[in-house]
Amino acid sequence: MEPLFLPIGRYGKLIYMSTDRFKSELLSLTYTVPLLAETAQMNAMVMALSRRGTVSFPTQAAINRHLDEMYSTAISTSNRRVGDMQCISVTADFLGARYVGGGRGLLPEVVSLLRELIRAPRFDDKGQYLSAYVEGEKQVLTDAIRAAINNPRGYALTHGQRLLCKGEPYALSLIGEEDTVQGLTPADLAARHKSLMGEVAPVFCYVGATPAAEVAALLTEAFGDLGGNAAPYRADVHAHLGEVRRAEEEMPLSQGKLVLGFRTDIRADDPLAPALVLMNEIYGGSPASKLFMNVREKMSLCYHCSSAYHLYKGLLVANCGMKLANRTVAEEQMLAQFEDIKRGNITKTELEAAALALANSYRSAYDSPAVLSRFYTARAVAGVPETVESWREKLARVTRNEIVEAAGRVDLGAVFFLKGTEDAEEDDE
C-alpha cells in the first residue's frame, strides 16, 4: 500500500492510499506552521472553533445531527509537533463506499462538510467568531492546561523536555499557558483563521477505495484556491552542548518523578535513524527493555520506568516514578543501563525482542487508517520519503554495531525531578 502524491490546486498536496481492506475511509486536512509562542495557542483555538458552528450548520448540535445522518461519521481535531513545526488537523472517519451503495459513497458529503468547517465558520456581522463560542473554547482550553498540570507523570515529562530544549520552539506548549487564554479575542482569532486559509499550504490524506483522480478533483474544487507556499520545515537537531541542565520542583505526591533527557545529532533521514529507534526499544521502549527488566523488576527501584524516542527532533526521554529514598540510585541505574548499550552489552534476547516488537508495531499500521495517515503526513511534512514497508525493512536490517554506533552519538542533556512531599497521600499511577 504505497502512497501517491498529487497536487491540489496551486499549493495543496494529497497523500493518497488506495485500499478496500477497511470498513471505513479516512480524509484529513493538515496545516503545518512554525511552532511560535505568539500563534500556537491561537492555532489550537481556530481548529477547535471549527467544530462549534458553520454558516450551514450554525451550532455544534447541528453539526452532530448532520454527522449522524452521514452514518455516524466522526470528525476529530488534533494538534501535534513534527520537529519544530506545529501540525493542526481535522480528520473525518466515515463508512466505506461499498457499505452505502457503492460509487464514491459518502466522500462528496465529507469533502463538503470539511469545506464548511474550514472555510465557513460561523462569524458575527463584524466578521469575527461569536463571543459565546470563543468563551466556551477558552474554558475548554483552560481545563486542558489545568489537566496537564494535574497529571504528575505528564507534567514531569513536559518539563523535562522543556529543560532539554530550553530556548527552542520545541520547548513551547502546543496549547499555550493559562495566563494567556483570556487575552484571545474573537477578532484576533478570526484574523488568524484568515491567515491560515490564505497563507498556509494544506496537506490532505485519504485512505480508501475511491480512485485517486476523483478524490483529487473533489478536493481541488473545494480547496484548490486556498493556501500559500509551504512553510520551510524546521527541526533543530543537534548534540547537547554544555553542562547537563538540572531542575527540581515539588508537588504534593508521595512519589518522585524523574526524567532524563538525551539529545543526538542524528536526523530522521540519517542512515542511523532506524538504529536509534531500535536502541530506544532495547533501552526502555517495551516490557522487555533494560529499564523495565532491570531497574523496575530486578532492582525494584521504581513503580514504572520507560523511555521514548522523538524521531523528528532527535530526543530520547526516559522517565520513572519511585519512592523518594530511591531517587539517586534510580538515576544512577538508568544511566548505567544506557552505558551498557554504548558498550555493546546487548543480549541476543534483547535484540530479538526489540526487533520483533517494532516489526509487529509497524505491521499493525496497516490495520488502522488513522495510523497510516499520521505516519505519512508526518513524513510529508518532514520531507522524509519513506513508506511503512521500507521503514520496516530498514529496522529489520539494523545490526548490533549500528545500535552501538548510534548510542555513541547520544548524550545526557537534562535531568528533571518532580519531588513529592512525604506526608501526601499515595498518588495514582
N, C-alpha and C positions, 0 to 999 in steps of 0.2 A: 504494500500500500504506500507507494511513493507519491509525494505531493506534486501538484502542478502549481506554477506561479503565474498568475495572469494579471494584466493591468486593469484597474477600474478607474475610468476617466483619466485625467492627466496625472494625478498624484497618488491615487489609491492602489492597493495591491490586494489580490485574492490568493489565499493559500487554499488550494482545492484538493480534497482527498476523496476519491471515489470508492465507495463500499456499500454493500447491501447486507452486511452481517449484523447490523444493529436494528432494533425495533424503532429507534428514534434517530432523528437527524439533528445536527447542531449547526448554528450560524452565530458567529461572534464578530464584534466590531471593536477594535482596539485603537486607542490614541496613545502615542508614546511621546513624552516630553521630558526635557531635563528635570531632574528632581531638585526643586528650588524651594527655599523656605517661604517665599512670598506667594507661591502658586500651588504648592502641594495640597494644602487644605481646601482651597477653592476647587481644585480638580476633583477631589473626592466628593465635595458637595454637589458640583454640577452633575456628576454621574448619578448620584443618589436622587437628586431632584428630578431626573428624567422619569422616575417611577411614580412621581407624585401626581402628575396630570399633564395632558397634552391638549391641543386645540380640539381634536376629535373625541378624546376621552378625558374630560376635564378633571376627573378625580381618580384617586388610586382604586377606589371601588369599581369605577367604570372600566379601568384597565383590566382589573382582575376578572370582571364579568366577561370581557372580550376574550381573555385568555382561556377561561372555562369553555366558551363557545368554540375555541380552536382546539378541542380535545385536550383540555388541560395543559396547554403549552406553558412552559416555565420560563420566566425571564429572571436573570440574575445579573448583578454587577460585581466587579472585582477591582482591586487596587493593589498593585504589587510592584516590586522592584525588578529590573533586569539591569545589572551593572549599576551605574549611577543615573539610570533613567526611571521615570515613573510611567507605568502602563495602567491606564484605566480602561475597563472593558464593560460591554454589555453583551450578554450571551442569551440566545434563545435555544431551548431544547424542546423539540416537538416531534410528534408521531410521524413515523416514516410514511412516504407516499403510498406504498403498497397496502397500507392499512386504512387508507382514507380515499380509496378509489383510484389510485394509480396516478399517472401523469406526473405533474410537478407537485401534487399533493398540497400541503399547507405552505410551501415555500413562498409563493407570491404574497400570501397574507402575512407571513412572518416578516418578509422584507418591508412590506408596507407599514407594519407596526414598528419595526426598528426605525424606519424613517420618521415616523411620528415622534417616537421617544427622543431621537437625537436632534431632529431638525425643527420640531414644532412643539417645544414645551409650552405650557400654559403661562403666558405673561399677562400682566395687567395693562391698562390703557397707556401706561408710561413706557411700555416695552421692558418691564422688569418682572422678575419672578414674584409670584404672590407672596406677600409678607407672611401669611399663615403657613405656607409650605416651607418657607425658609426657616421660620421659628421652629417648626416641627423637626426639620432635619438638623438644626442646631442642637436640639435636645438629644436626638439620636447620636450625633457625633460626640457630644459631651459624655453621654453614657458609655460610648465605646472607649473613650480616653480614660474614663474612670475605671472601667472594667479591666483595662490593660494594667493599671496600677494595682488592682486588687488580685492579680494573678502573680504570685511571687516568682514562680519559675520563669514565666514570660517576661516579667519586669527585669529580672536579673539578666536574662539573655539580651534583651533590648539594650540595657545599659552597658553590658559587656561589649556589644558590637559598637555602640556609640563611642566608648572609650577607645576601642581599637581603631576606629575610623575618624577620630576627632578632627574636625575642620573640613571633612569631606562631605559631599552630598549624601553619601550612604548613611551618615550618622543622623540624618534628619528623619523625623516621623512622617509616615505617609498620610497620617490624618491630623497632623499638627498638634498644638498644645491647647489645653483648656482655656488659658488666658487670652487666646486669640480668636476663639469661636465667636464671641459676642461682637467682634469687630466686622464680621462678614455682613455685607448689606445686599439686598436684592439687586441693586444697581451694579455693584461690583461683580456679583455672580453672573448676571446677565452679560456683562462685558466679557467675562472670562469664557462664557459659553460661545459668544460670537467669535472670540479669538481662536478657540479650539476648532470651530467649524470652518473658519476661513484660512487658518494658517498651518494646521497640523495634518499630515498625511494619514488617512485611515488605513488600517490593515484589517482585512476580513479573513475569516477562516470558516470553511464549510466542510462538513463531514456528512456524506450521504450519497445517494444514487442518482440524483438529477444530473444530466450532462453538464460538463463544465461551461460550455458556451451559453447555456440557458441561465445558469447561476450568474455568470459574469454579466449577461445582458440585463437581468433584473437589478443587480446591484448598480450597474452603470446608470441605468435610468433613474434610480432612486438617489444615488450618492455621487454620481460622476462629476458634478460641478463643485464638489466640496474639497477643501483642504489646500495645502501648500506643500512646499518641499519638505521631505522628511528631516526632522532634526538630527544632526550628526550624533551618532551613537557615542556614548562616553562611558568608560569603565576604567577608573583609576586603579590598575592592578600593579602592585609593587611589593617588594620585600619590606619588612618592617625596618624603620630607620630609628636609631637612637635606643635609649633605655626602655625596658619594659614598663608600660604605664600601669599603675595600680590605683585602685579606688575602693572604698568601702562605705556602705550605708547600713543603717539599722531599720528594722521593721518588726512589728510585734508578732514574731513567729517563734516556734520552739526549735526550728532548724536553721541551718545556714545554707545559702545557695551560692555555689562557687562557679564562676565562668572563666575559662581560659580561652583567649582569642589568639589565633595564629594567622600569619599572613604569608603569601607566596607571590612571586612574580610570574607564575605560570598562568597564562590567559586561557580562556575557554577553547581557543583554536590551536593551542600548543599541542604538539605530539605527546607531551607528558600529561595532559589533562585527564585522559582515562585512567592513568596510573594513580593520580591523586584521588579520583573518585573511589577506586578500589582500596587505596590506602585508608581513606576515611571509614570504609566499611569494616576493615580489619581493626582499626583503632577504636571506634565507638559507634558505628552505624547500625549495628544489629545485636541481637541477643547472643550471638557467637563471638562478639568482639572482645578485644583485650580489656577494655574498660569494664564491660559488663561481667565477663567471666572472672577477671582477676580483682579489680578494685571493689566491685559490688559483691560478687559471690564468694570468692576465696578469702578475701581480706575483710569482708563485711564492714567496709568503711563508709558506706553511703546507702541511701534508700533508692536512689536512681543515679545512673551515670551513662552518658551517651555523648555523641558528637554529630555534627552536621557540616557538610561542605557546601559552600556557596560558590558554584562553578563560575558565574559571570563576574564575581568580584575577587576571587582568589582568597577567600576566608575559610578557615577551619575553626569552628567554635565548639568547644567541649563544655559540658556542664554537669554538675552533680548536686544532690541535696544530702546533707549529712548532719549528724549531731555536732554541736559547736566544738566539742572536745576533739573531733577528728579533722578539723579544718586544715591544719598544717600537714599532717601525714597524708591526707587525701590529695592535696595539691602535689606533694612530692611523688606519690604513686601514679597519679595521672600523667605527670611529666615523664616518669620512669617508663611507663608503657609506650609513650611516644618515642623515647630514646631507643627502646628496644627495636622498634620498627626501623629507625635510622641505622641501627647496627646490623640490620638484616635478620633479626631474630623473629622470623615469621614461620610458623609451622605449616606443614603441608595441609593439615586440617583447617587452620585459619584461612589459608589462601583459597582452598577449595570451597569452604563455606561462604566466604565473601563473594567469590565469583558466581556461585550458584544463586545466592540471594539477589545479586544485581541482575543476573540473566532472567530470573523469574520476574523481577520487578519491571524490567523493560519489556518483557514478553507480555505482561499484563496490560501494558499501554494499549495494545490492540483490542482490549476489552472495553475501552472507555473513550467515547468521542471527546469528552472534556479533557482527558489526559493528553490525547493526541493534539488537541487544539493548543493547550498550554505549551507542549513541547515544541511544536513547530512555530508558534507565534514568538516565543522567546528567542529561538534561533534566528528567525527572520529579523527581529529587532537587533540582535547582536551581530548579524552578518556572518553567522556560522553555518555554512551549507552542509547540514548533517541530517540524515534520516535516522529513524529509530533503529532500523536494521543495521546501518553502517556503524552507529554508535555501539550497539550490542557487540558487533564483530570486533571493534577496537577494544572494548572491555575484555572480551574473551582472549585476546592476544597479549594482554599485559603480563609481563614477567616479574618475578621477584626482584630482579635487578632494577627494573624500571621503577618499581614501587620505592625501593631504597633511594634511588636517584631523585625521585620526586620529593620524598620526605626530607632529603638533604637541603631542599630549597624552601622549606617551611620553617618559620621561626616564631617563637612566642612573642606577642606584641603587647598583650594586655591581660591583666588579672582583675576581675571584679568580684567582690564578696558582699553578699547581702546577709548581714548578721541578724539573726533572730534574738529577741530578748528572752532570756532564760525562763522568766516567770509567765510567759504566754502559754495559752493552750495549744495543743498539738494542731498544726495546720494540715489541711487535706492535701494529698499528693494528686 
